[in-house]
């Protein structure tokens, strides 16, 4: 996953949040959008954790 993938996830996350707050949708549908938004948020967190781990590994390798 790269930068553009992260941008796409962020756009999808924002779209799900807007839909989750839209009163035009039923409460059930808005809850589904909230769940989708949370899943996307968790995916972004996992991605950032992987980036941080890779960064730390590269720092350690450069010291060797």
N, C-alpha and C positions, 0 to 999 in steps of 0.2 A: 504494500500500500504506500502511496506517495502523497505528496502535497495536494495534488488535485483530488485524490480520493477523500482526503480530509476535508477539503473545501466542499465537496459534494455531500459528505455526511453532515457538515454544518448547515448547509442549505436545507437538507431533508429534515434535520432536527428543528430548524426554525419554522419550516412549513407545518410540521406536525404540531408544534406549540400553538401556532396561529389557529389551526383547525380545532385543536382541543379547547380553545377559548371561544370558538364561534358558536353563538347561541342558535344559529340556523340548523346545526346538527343536533340529533337526539343525544340525550345524556349517555346512552350506551355507545354511540359512535364516538362521542368526545372522549369517553374513557378508553376506547380502543386507540385513539390518536395519542392519548397520554402514555399508554403502554408502549406504543411504537416509538414515541419520543424518548422514553426512558431507555429502551433497547439501543437506540442510536447513540444516546449519551454514554451508555456503558461501553459501546464499541469504540467511541472516540477516546474514552479513558484508557481502555486496553491498548489502543494504538499509541497513545502518548507514553504509557508505561514502557512499551516495547522500544520506542525511540530513545527514552532515557536510559534503558538498559544497554542498548547498542552504543550510545554515546559514552557511557561509563566503560564499556569493554574496549572501545577504541582508545580512550585515554590510558587505560591500563596497558594495552598493547604498545602504545607509543612510548611508554616509559621503559619497556623491556629492551 
